[in-house]
């Protein structure tokens, strides 16, 4: 009797948790759709001066948009009695897996573009002897964009084909799996034992793909972040002449290289921890409840966070440009270059931006004709 009472209390608790997850996922997915749609609109809007990073940002935002729509539909389906709801939920989950693996790869691709932009400016400033390989990197970027869409689709073909043939969608929505990223397949009496084995294999296959792609993406992002920080330190310590607006661009690109990995980790970290705990501690129900709620809050918000990071850094960029123009109106080029020389040991970019200004037209002509020319203050 006590066991039945405890099971009933646990079931009621799970119902409350699932209800909270449904509304959290609905709200966050809606905000994510709005955020990613805003970035897409900005990327395609004409008459706006755009940097080369807009193209990979567009693909990342489009992937976030499709993923947000999938989660929004799942949240709306949960608790309804729609026809063929189990089949729809199962296939929506599989489609969602394609989009968030694509989101991992597009995040790596976008950060690589940011690092490439930083390296290109480092080469153009005359601080590196390595030749520019713009055509090569452009081809690599195009191939990476294609693979970021193709690889997730190929990885999820077994889940679509074998899962539907083996009818792994049975009892999918009743066990609340429509609003959870991964849940172990339920033991269903209608399924033969062979089909149950296939469904269990597909479940562990999906978890393995998720964890592997996340860890590989995170490792690649960390490597790119370290390389970008090394380049940025070379900029700060160099004695070459750079205009204030050039420094503003470099500073903002470096900021995005740092903030996008943070947003990526915040979005998917709880989901990864939940998957690992489900595999290692399947009986820890209370911890599962807390992480499920946290996962619904973070995993659905990548489009929103990416939009927030880009909007904030873009706002800071315009602020720095305005500050640079004000400094150009009040300081002489020689004074500015001297201040830049004596402040090169500072660690923060804000102090440097206060001293550097754009060169006059004569110096601009010299620098354009001779990219390796430097102005050394006397």
BADO-559780 format. One line per 4 residues: number of its first residue (from 1); their letters; for each residue x, z, y of C-alpha. Coordinates in Angstrom, 1 decimal. Layout:
# residues N
NUM	A	X/Z/Y  ...
//
This chain:
# residues 378
1	XXXX	0.0/0.0/0.0  2.8/0.9/2.4  4.6/-2.3/1.5  1.5/-4.4/2.3
5	XXXX	1.0/-2.5/5.6  4.7/-3.2/6.6  4.3/-6.8/5.7  1.2/-7.1/7.9
9	XXXX	2.9/-5.4/10.8  5.9/-7.8/10.4  3.6/-10.8/10.3  1.8/-9.7/13.5
13	XXXX	5.2/-9.3/15.2  6.2/-12.8/14.2  2.9/-14.1/15.5  3.6/-12.6/18.9
17	XXXX	7.2/-13.9/18.8  6.0/-17.4/17.9  3.4/-17.3/20.7  6.1/-16.3/23.2
21	XXXX	8.4/-19.0/21.9  5.7/-21.6/22.3  5.1/-20.8/26.0  8.8/-20.4/26.8
25	XXXX	9.6/-23.7/25.1  6.7/-25.4/27.0  7.9/-24.1/30.4  11.6/-24.8/29.9
29	XXXX	11.0/-28.2/28.4  8.8/-29.1/31.4  11.5/-28.0/33.8  14.1/-29.9/31.8
33	XXXX	12.0/-33.1/31.9  11.7/-32.7/35.7  15.4/-32.0/36.1  16.6/-34.9/33.9
37	XXXX	14.0/-37.2/35.5  15.4/-36.3/39.0  18.9/-37.3/37.9  17.7/-40.5/36.4
41	XXXX	15.8/-41.4/39.6  19.0/-40.6/41.6  21.1/-42.8/39.3  18.8/-45.8/39.6
45	XXXX	17.8/-45.4/43.3  19.3/-48.2/45.4  21.2/-47.9/48.7  23.0/-44.7/47.7
49	XXXX	26.7/-44.5/47.5  27.5/-43.6/43.9  30.7/-42.7/42.0  31.7/-44.3/38.6
53	XXXX	30.4/-41.1/36.9  26.8/-42.0/37.6  26.5/-44.3/34.5  27.5/-41.7/31.9
57	XXXX	25.4/-39.1/33.8  22.4/-41.5/33.5  22.8/-41.7/29.7  23.2/-37.9/29.4
61	XXXX	20.1/-37.3/31.5  18.1/-39.9/29.6  19.0/-38.2/26.3  18.0/-34.8/27.8
65	XXXX	14.7/-36.4/29.0  13.8/-37.6/25.5  14.8/-34.3/24.0  12.7/-32.4/26.5
69	XXXX	9.7/-34.6/25.8  10.1/-34.0/22.0  10.1/-30.2/22.5  7.2/-30.4/25.0
73	XXXX	5.1/-32.2/22.4  6.1/-29.7/19.7  5.0/-26.8/21.9  1.7/-28.5/22.6
77	XXXX	1.1/-29.2/18.9  1.8/-25.7/17.8  -1.4/-23.8/17.2  -3.6/-26.9/17.2
81	XXXX	-5.4/-28.4/14.2  -4.5/-32.0/14.7  -4.7/-34.4/11.8  -1.5/-35.0/9.9
85	XXXX	0.1/-32.3/12.0  2.7/-31.4/9.3  4.0/-35.0/9.1  4.1/-35.3/12.9
89	XXXX	6.0/-32.0/13.3  8.5/-32.8/10.6  9.3/-36.2/12.1  9.4/-34.9/15.7
93	XXXX	12.0/-32.3/14.5  14.1/-35.1/13.0  13.8/-37.2/16.2  14.8/-34.1/18.2
97	XXXX	17.9/-33.8/16.1  18.9/-37.3/17.0  18.5/-36.6/20.7  20.4/-33.3/20.8
101	XXXX	23.3/-34.7/18.8  23.3/-37.6/21.3  23.2/-35.0/24.1  26.4/-33.4/22.6
105	XXXX	28.2/-36.7/22.5  27.0/-37.8/25.9  28.2/-34.5/27.4  31.6/-35.2/25.9
109	XXXX	31.5/-38.7/27.3  30.5/-37.5/30.8  33.3/-34.9/31.0  35.7/-37.6/29.7
113	XXXX	34.6/-39.8/32.6  35.2/-36.9/35.0  38.7/-36.3/33.6  39.4/-40.1/33.8
117	XXXX	38.3/-40.1/37.5  40.7/-37.2/38.2  43.6/-38.9/36.4  43.0/-42.2/38.2
121	XXXX	43.1/-40.4/41.6  46.3/-38.7/40.5  47.9/-42.1/39.6  46.7/-43.7/42.8
125	XXXX	48.2/-40.9/45.0  51.7/-41.9/43.8  52.2/-38.7/41.9  52.5/-40.3/38.5
129	XXXX	54.7/-43.1/37.1  52.2/-44.1/34.4  50.5/-47.5/35.0  46.8/-47.7/35.5
133	XXXX	44.8/-48.8/32.5  41.4/-49.2/34.1  40.2/-52.1/31.9  41.2/-50.3/28.8
137	XXXX	39.4/-47.1/29.7  36.3/-49.0/30.7  36.1/-50.6/27.3  36.7/-47.3/25.6
141	XXXX	33.8/-45.8/27.8  31.4/-48.6/26.8  32.2/-48.1/23.1  31.8/-44.4/23.4
145	XXXX	28.3/-44.9/25.0  27.3/-47.1/22.1  28.6/-44.8/19.5  26.9/-41.8/21.1
149	XXXX	23.5/-43.5/20.4  24.4/-45.0/17.1  26.1/-42.1/15.3  23.1/-39.6/15.6
153	XXXX	20.7/-42.3/14.3  22.8/-43.0/11.3  23.3/-39.4/10.5  19.6/-38.7/10.5
157	XXXX	18.5/-41.6/8.4  18.6/-39.5/5.2  16.4/-36.9/6.8  13.8/-39.5/7.7
161	XXXX	13.9/-41.4/4.4  14.4/-38.8/1.8  12.4/-36.2/3.7  9.2/-38.3/3.9
165	XXXX	9.6/-39.7/0.4  10.0/-36.2/-1.0  7.1/-34.9/1.2  9.3/-32.1/2.8
169	XXXX	6.7/-31.9/5.6  4.2/-29.9/3.4  3.3/-26.6/5.0  5.6/-27.4/7.9
173	XXXX	3.4/-26.3/10.8  1.8/-23.3/9.0  5.2/-21.7/8.6  5.8/-22.0/12.4
177	XXXX	8.6/-24.5/11.8  7.2/-27.0/14.4  8.6/-25.0/17.3  11.9/-23.9/15.6
181	XXXX	15.0/-26.1/15.5  15.9/-25.2/11.9  14.0/-23.1/9.3  14.5/-23.0/5.6
185	XXXX	11.9/-25.1/3.7  9.0/-23.1/2.3  8.3/-22.9/-1.4  5.2/-25.0/-1.8
189	XXXX	3.3/-25.1/-5.1  2.3/-28.8/-4.7  5.9/-29.9/-4.6  7.8/-30.6/-7.9
193	XXXX	11.0/-28.6/-8.3  13.1/-31.8/-7.9  11.5/-32.4/-4.4  12.0/-28.8/-3.5
197	XXXX	15.7/-29.2/-4.3  15.9/-32.4/-2.1  14.2/-30.6/0.8  16.6/-27.6/0.6
201	XXXX	19.6/-30.0/0.5  18.3/-31.9/3.6  17.9/-28.5/5.4  21.5/-27.5/4.8
205	XXXX	22.6/-31.1/5.6  20.8/-30.9/9.0  22.4/-27.4/9.7  25.8/-28.7/8.8
209	XXXX	25.5/-31.8/11.0  24.3/-29.6/13.9  27.2/-27.1/13.6  29.8/-29.7/13.0
213	XXXX	28.9/-31.9/15.9  28.6/-28.9/18.2  32.0/-27.5/17.3  33.7/-30.9/17.5
217	XXXX	32.1/-31.5/20.9  33.1/-28.1/22.1  36.7/-28.5/21.0  36.9/-31.9/22.7
221	XXXX	35.4/-30.5/25.9  37.9/-27.6/25.9  40.9/-30.0/25.5  39.6/-32.2/28.4
225	XXXX	39.0/-29.1/30.5  42.6/-27.9/30.0  44.0/-31.4/30.8  41.8/-31.5/34.0
229	XXXX	43.0/-28.1/35.1  46.6/-29.2/34.6  46.1/-32.3/36.8  44.3/-30.2/39.4
233	XXXX	47.3/-27.8/39.7  49.6/-30.8/40.2  47.4/-31.9/43.1  47.5/-28.5/44.7
237	XXXX	51.3/-28.1/44.3  52.2/-31.7/45.4  53.7/-32.6/48.8  52.1/-36.1/48.9
241	XXXX	49.7/-37.0/51.7  46.0/-37.0/50.9  43.1/-37.2/53.3  40.5/-34.4/53.6
245	XXXX	37.7/-36.5/52.1  40.0/-37.4/49.2  40.6/-33.8/48.6  36.9/-33.1/48.7
249	XXXX	36.3/-35.7/46.0  39.1/-34.3/43.8  37.8/-30.7/44.3  34.2/-31.6/43.4
253	XXXX	35.2/-33.6/40.3  37.3/-30.6/39.2  34.3/-28.3/39.7  32.1/-30.5/37.6
257	XXXX	34.6/-30.6/34.8  34.4/-26.8/34.8  30.7/-26.2/35.3  29.3/-28.8/32.8
261	XXXX	31.1/-27.1/29.8  29.6/-23.8/30.9  26.1/-25.3/31.0  26.7/-26.9/27.6
265	XXXX	27.8/-23.6/26.1  25.0/-21.6/27.7  22.4/-24.1/26.3  23.5/-24.4/22.8
269	XXXX	25.5/-21.2/22.1  22.4/-19.1/21.1  21.2/-21.8/18.8  24.6/-22.0/17.1
273	XXXX	24.8/-18.2/16.7  21.2/-18.2/15.3  22.1/-20.9/12.7  25.2/-19.0/11.6
277	XXXX	23.4/-15.6/11.3  20.6/-17.3/9.3  23.1/-18.5/6.8  25.1/-15.2/6.7
281	XXXX	22.4/-12.6/7.3  19.1/-14.1/6.2  17.4/-10.7/6.0  18.1/-9.5/9.6
285	XXXX	14.6/-10.2/10.9  14.9/-8.4/14.2  18.0/-10.2/15.2  16.4/-13.5/14.2
289	XXXX	13.4/-12.7/16.5  15.7/-12.0/19.5  17.8/-15.1/19.0  14.8/-17.3/18.4
293	XXXX	13.4/-16.3/21.8  16.8/-16.8/23.4  17.2/-20.2/21.8  13.8/-21.3/23.1
297	XXXX	14.9/-20.2/26.6  18.3/-22.0/26.6  18.2/-24.9/24.2  15.3/-26.5/26.0
301	XXXX	16.9/-26.2/29.4  19.9/-28.6/29.3  18.2/-31.2/31.5  17.5/-28.5/34.1
305	XXXX	21.0/-26.9/34.0  22.7/-30.3/34.2  20.5/-31.2/37.2  21.3/-27.9/38.9
309	XXXX	25.1/-28.3/38.4  25.1/-31.8/39.7  22.9/-31.0/42.7  24.9/-27.9/43.7
313	XXXX	28.3/-29.8/43.5  26.8/-32.7/45.4  25.7/-30.4/48.1  29.1/-28.8/48.2
317	XXXX	30.7/-32.2/48.4  28.7/-33.1/51.5  29.6/-29.8/53.1  33.3/-30.4/52.5
321	XXXX	33.1/-33.9/54.0  31.4/-32.6/57.1  34.1/-29.9/57.4  36.8/-32.5/57.0
325	XXXX	35.3/-34.7/59.8  35.1/-31.7/62.1  38.8/-30.9/61.4  39.7/-34.5/62.1
329	XXXX	38.2/-34.4/65.5  40.2/-31.2/66.5  43.6/-31.5/64.9  46.5/-34.0/65.1
333	XXXX	47.7/-35.7/61.9  51.2/-34.2/62.2  49.8/-30.7/62.5  47.4/-31.2/59.6
337	XXXX	50.1/-32.6/57.3  52.4/-29.7/58.2  49.6/-27.2/57.4  49.0/-29.1/54.1
341	XXXX	52.8/-28.8/53.3  53.0/-25.1/53.9  49.7/-24.3/52.1  50.5/-26.2/48.9
345	XXXX	51.2/-23.0/47.0  47.7/-21.6/47.5  45.6/-21.5/44.4  42.2/-22.1/46.0
349	XXXX	41.1/-25.5/47.2  39.0/-24.2/50.0  42.0/-23.1/52.1  43.6/-26.5/51.6
353	XXXX	40.5/-28.4/52.7  40.6/-26.5/56.0  44.1/-27.9/56.8  44.0/-31.5/55.5
357	XXXX	42.5/-34.4/57.5  42.1/-38.1/57.2  45.0/-40.3/58.5  44.6/-42.5/61.6
361	XXXX	44.1/-46.3/61.0  47.8/-47.1/61.2  48.7/-44.7/58.4  45.7/-45.9/56.4
365	XXXX	47.1/-49.4/56.5  50.5/-48.3/55.4  49.1/-46.3/52.5  46.9/-49.2/51.3
369	XXXX	49.8/-51.7/51.4  52.2/-49.3/49.8  50.4/-46.9/47.4  53.6/-45.0/46.6
373	XXXX	54.3/-44.2/50.2  54.3/-40.5/51.2  54.5/-38.8/54.5  56.9/-35.8/54.5
377	XX	56.4/-33.5/57.5  59.5/-32.7/59.6
//
